[in-house]
Amino acid sequence: MPGTNHEHLRQRWPGLQVELMQRPDPSAEGLETWMEVYRHPEGASAPLIATIAQLAVELGLPQKRAAEIFIPLR
């Protein structure tokens, strides 16, 4: 979801940080694996996660997607 799609998310959720990452090597089938990392000062709310998932569907990104939430070590 590069570019303007991330800008749309940042406008809707001020303070949102987005990072795109990929595995260093493609799979045996030649496919790349990408990971999107979203950070927000107030955490990843259910509406934010739902909006990201809906945007991925609208953009035709591969499905099944995983949404995982991590917190700082205690």
Long-range contacts (C-beta under 8 A, 24 or more apart in sequence): 1-36, 1-52, 1-55, 1-56, 1-59, 1-61, 5-55, 5-59, 8-55, 9-38, 9-51, 9-52, 9-55, 12-51, 13-40, 13-48, 15-40, 15-41, 15-42, 16-40, 16-48, 43-69, 44-69
